[in-house]
Structure formats: structure tokens, C-alpha cells
Amino acid sequence: MKVYHNIFDIHVNNKTVVTLGTFDGVHKGHQAILDRLVNLSKLEGLDSLVLTFFPHPRLVVASENEVKLLNTIDERTELLEKKNINHFVIHPFDQEFANLTPEEFVKKILVDQFKIQKIIIGHDHKFGKNRAADFNDLKNFGQQYGFEVEEISAQLVDEVSVSSTKIRNALIDGNVELANEYLGYQYSIQGEVQKGNQLGRTINFPTANIVVKEDYKLIPKIGVYAVNIIHDSTRYFGMMNIGMRPTINGTTKTIEVNIFNFDKDIYGDILKIEFVKKIREEQKFESFDHLKQQLYKDQNTVKNIFKI
């Protein structure tokens, strides 16, 4: 997959089949569109092309500074890489781009730059200035400029339409199992291990303090989770606490993971954490002894989940 960081960096020789959107989460609904894109490209001898935007359009158009995303741009790229797409274009979304009329977008970008032969879009896709155009408008442009338009209906999971918003809400509620079902894979975060207060070591539960650099990345609800940890391509089991550490009167939210059967110096290393299940809420304990007793219970709960 070739990756481009601006629409005008790409120069295609072959006609293309295109899909576009933010693809935040690359969830099951997105995957259906991408699978159709790749299959069509092979059947019709076209190049497959995905256009996405960064930063998220809502951050630019609506000034929603608190919008949290399911994927960093690197995670989104990694997920799309698995789909065997020919071209992945990440265009910087700014006010100038947002002001393109629907026809300017179709003519300048899709027709002139991408040499579009066919476009596949989701059932609710809107485009152009103020998101004024929809599927029917795109069909009209297709007739005018000589390309086909195909619509993908909402993908259903347990009779509920999948959307990035529903996945975000599930994670905000701490329901990582529902989020994972919608995604089709385990939700994850990545961060650098930095030194914390090291109190966990004193009660036989050392933790790695994780710092996620991308402030737009959505962190699930405060609580204790069963997690997978990937370090240097090796997978481990463990439990993670997201919270304020009320037992020690903490004042800032931290992300700490206890990795089972692990004893390495990993300060400065990057860990990938995959969420499997929330096991309880964070709580304040009367003493470190009470906290330690609960951590042993948590450990057994997590081991039962992983059957280890």
C-alpha cells in the first residue's frame, strides 16, 4: 500500500475505484466497504484508493476540541494496510478544503486527480461545503463526469447499525466487549512507559505507567480491565487500572498496567494495550493491605478470563 499525505502528491496511471471518509475505528461497517473496494478493483482491473482526512473534520469545521478518536493516524494506516489497498491518501483537512463546493470536490479531486471510474460510499455519506451533498448528488455528478456510484447499506451487528459514535459511547461507558464486537478486533492504546511513584512494587504488584502522546486518542472509562500487552512483538496477559488512584489521594488520571510473569526494565519502551473486559470500578481502599487483597482477587479474575 502506497501512502500519501496530500491529495496532490498522488499521480495515478490507472483508473481507480475510490472510497472516502474518516474511517475512525476501521470498524465492521468500514471493513465491508473496504472489502467491496478491493474486490471490485480486482474484478474490474482498477486501482483501489482510500481517501481519509487528518485532523478529523469535526475538529476543523465545528471547533469541537474535545472530539476523541478511536484511532491515531498511525493505527488507522496499520489497519488499512491489512486490506491490500493500492493507494491510501491522508489529506490535511483545513478550512480551505472544507469550503470546496460538492462539484469542485468531484471535478478537481475525484475526476482530475484520482482518475475515478467508480466510487463506493456508506449509506449516510455527506460531502462538500457544509456537507451539502449526498448519495443522490454524487450519482448525478457520476452521470455528468462518467463514473459509477455504489452505496453500501448500514452493516448490522446484533440488529444494531455499527458506527464510530456507538463505539465511542461504548468505550466511554467502559463496555469494551461491545466496542470490540462492533470493531471486529480488540480496542487498543499505545504509549511510552514512564516512571511513576513505584508504589505497586511495595505490595508485589509492579505496574508500568503508560503515557499516550496523542491527546485526541479516546481512553476508555476509569476502571480496572483485563488486557493483553504487546511488547517487542511478544504478547502478555495483565490487568490495567485507569483512574485517579484514590487510595493514595491521587489528583491526576493515570494509566497503569500490571503485566503477569514479566520482569524487565522497559522504561522508555512502547507498549500496546488491548482491552478485553472491564472487571470492576476503581475504588478507594482503607489501607494498602486492603488494596493488595483486592489486587489478588483481580488477578484471579483476569486469569480466569484468559484461562491461565
KEFI-178795 format. One line per 3 residues: number of its first residue (from 0); their letters; for each residue x, y, z of C-alpha. Coordinates in steps of 0.5 Angstrom, whole numbers. Example, Ala and Ser with C-alpha at 12.3 -4.5 7.8 and 13.67 -1.06 7.14 Angstrom:
BEGIN
0) AS) 25:-9:16  27:-2:14 .
This chain:
BEGIN
0) MKV) 0:0:0  3:7:-2  1:12:3 .
3) YHN) 1:20:1  0:26:6  -3:30:1 .
6) IFD) -8:29:-5  -4:33:-10  2:28:-8 .
9) IHV) -1:22:-12  -1:21:-19  -4:15:-21 .
12) NNK) -3:12:-28  -9:7:-28  -17:9:-27 .
15) TVV) -19:8:-20  -24:5:-15  -25:10:-9 .
18) TLG) -28:11:-2  -27:16:2  -29:18:10 .
21) TFD) -25:19:16  -26:11:18  -25:13:25 .
24) GVH) -24:6:28  -24:2:22  -30:-2:25 .
27) KGH) -34:-7:22  -38:-3:17  -32:1:15 .
30) QAI) -29:-6:13  -35:-8:9  -34:-2:5 .
33) LDR) -26:-3:4  -27:-11:2  -32:-9:-3 .
36) LVN) -27:-4:-6  -21:-9:-6  -26:-14:-9 .
39) LSK) -28:-9:-15  -21:-7:-16  -19:-14:-18 .
42) LEG) -25:-15:-22  -25:-9:-26  -17:-8:-26 .
45) LDS) -18:-2:-23  -13:1:-17  -16:2:-10 .
48) LVL) -16:8:-7  -18:11:0  -18:18:2 .
51) TFF) -18:20:9  -17:26:13  -13:29:19 .
54) PHP) -14:32:23  -22:30:24  -26:34:20 .
57) RLV) -30:36:26  -24:39:30  -24:44:24 .
60) VAS) -31:45:22  -34:45:29  -29:47:33 .
63) ENE) -30:41:37  -24:41:41  -26:35:46 .
66) VKL) -27:30:40  -24:24:42  -22:19:36 .
69) LNT) -21:11:36  -15:11:32  -9:15:32 .
72) IDE) -7:16:24  -1:11:25  -6:6:28 .
75) RTE) -11:8:22  -6:7:17  -4:0:20 .
78) LLE) -11:-3:20  -12:-1:13  -5:-4:11 .
81) KKN) -8:-11:12  -13:-10:7  -9:-10:1 .
84) INH) -11:-3:-2  -6:0:-7  -7:8:-5 .
87) FVI) -8:11:2  -9:18:2  -9:22:8 .
90) HPF) -10:29:7  -10:35:12  -17:37:13 .
93) DQE) -17:45:14  -22:51:12  -20:52:5 .
96) FAN) -21:44:4  -28:45:8  -30:51:3 .
99) LTP) -30:46:-3  -37:46:-6  -39:39:-8 .
102) EEF) -38:40:-15  -31:43:-14  -29:37:-10 .
105) VKK) -32:32:-15  -28:35:-21  -22:37:-18 .
108) ILV) -20:32:-13  -24:25:-16  -24:26:-23 .
111) DQF) -18:30:-25  -13:28:-19  -16:21:-18 .
114) KIQ) -18:19:-25  -24:16:-22  -28:10:-25 .
117) KII) -32:8:-19  -34:11:-12  -36:7:-6 .
120) IGH) -39:10:0  -43:9:6  -51:10:7 .
123) DHK) -50:16:10  -44:20:7  -45:27:6 .
126) FGK) -39:31:3  -37:38:0  -38:45:4 .
129) NRA) -43:45:10  -44:37:8  -49:40:3 .
132) ADF) -49:34:-2  -51:26:-1  -51:20:-5 .
135) NDL) -56:23:-10  -52:29:-11  -46:24:-13 .
138) KNF) -50:20:-17  -52:26:-21  -44:28:-22 .
141) GQQ) -43:21:-24  -47:22:-30  -44:28:-31 .
144) YGF) -37:26:-31  -37:19:-33  -36:15:-26 .
147) EVE) -41:10:-23  -43:11:-16  -45:5:-11 .
150) EIS) -48:5:-4  -46:1:2  -52:0:7 .
153) AQL) -51:0:14  -48:-6:17  -51:-9:23 .
156) VDE) -49:-13:29  -54:-16:33  -59:-12:29 .
159) VSV) -56:-5:31  -52:-1:26  -45:0:27 .
162) SST) -42:7:28  -36:10:30  -40:14:35 .
165) KIR) -43:8:38  -36:5:39  -34:11:43 .
168) NAL) -40:11:47  -39:4:49  -32:6:51 .
171) IDG) -34:12:55  -38:7:59  -33:2:60 .
174) NVE) -36:-3:56  -30:-5:52  -33:-12:50 .
177) LAN) -39:-9:46  -34:-4:43  -29:-10:41 .
180) EYL) -36:-13:38  -37:-7:33  -30:-6:32 .
183) GYQ) -28:-13:30  -22:-13:34  -20:-11:41 .
186) YSI) -19:-4:42  -12:-1:44  -8:4:46 .
189) QGE) 0:5:45  4:9:50  11:10:53 .
192) VQK) 13:7:59  15:13:64  17:13:72 .
195) GNQ) 11:13:76  11:13:84  13:6:84 .
198) LGR) 8:4:90  6:-2:86  13:-5:88 .
201) TIN) 12:-5:95  6:-9:95  8:-14:90 .
204) FPT) 4:-11:84  9:-7:80  6:-3:74 .
207) ANI) 8:0:68  6:7:68  3:9:61 .
210) VVK) 3:16:57  -1:16:51  2:22:47 .
213) EDY) -4:23:42  -9:28:47  -14:26:42 .
216) KLI) -14:19:43  -20:16:47  -18:13:53 .
219) PKI) -24:8:56  -28:10:62  -24:10:69 .
222) GVY) -24:3:72  -20:-4:72  -19:-8:66 .
225) AVN) -17:-15:64  -12:-13:58  -7:-16:53 .
228) IIH) 0:-13:53  5:-13:47  12:-11:48 .
231) DST) 17:-13:43  12:-17:39  11:-21:45 .
234) RYF) 4:-22:48  3:-22:55  -3:-22:60 .
237) GMM) -4:-17:65  -9:-12:69  -10:-5:68 .
240) NIG) -12:1:72  -14:7:69  -16:13:74 .
243) MRP) -14:17:80  -11:13:85  -16:15:90 .
246) TIN) -12:10:96  -6:15:95  -11:21:94 .
249) GTT) -8:22:87  -10:28:83  -9:26:76 .
252) KTI) -11:21:72  -6:15:70  -6:9:66 .
255) EVN) -2:3:70  -1:-4:68  1:-10:72 .
258) IFN) 4:-15:67  4:-22:69  10:-26:69 .
261) FDK) 14:-20:67  21:-17:70  24:-13:65 .
264) DIY) 27:-6:65  22:-3:60  23:5:62 .
267) GDI) 22:9:55  19:3:51  13:3:48 .
270) LKI) 7:-2:50  1:-3:46  -5:-5:51 .
273) EFV) -11:-9:48  -17:-8:52  -21:-15:53 .
276) KKI) -26:-14:59  -27:-9:65  -27:-12:71 .
279) REE) -29:-7:76  -30:0:78  -24:4:81 .
282) QKF) -25:5:89  -21:8:95  -19:3:100 .
285) ESF) -18:4:107  -10:2:107  -5:-1:102 .
288) DHL) -7:-8:105  -14:-8:103  -12:-5:96 .
291) KQQ) -7:-11:96  -12:-16:98  -17:-13:92 .
294) LYK) -11:-14:87  -10:-21:89  -18:-22:87 .
297) DQN) -17:-18:81  -11:-22:79  -15:-29:80 .
300) TVK) -21:-26:76  -17:-24:70  -13:-31:70 .
303) NIF) -20:-34:70  -22:-29:64  -16:-32:60 .
306) KI) -16:-39:63  -9:-39:65 .
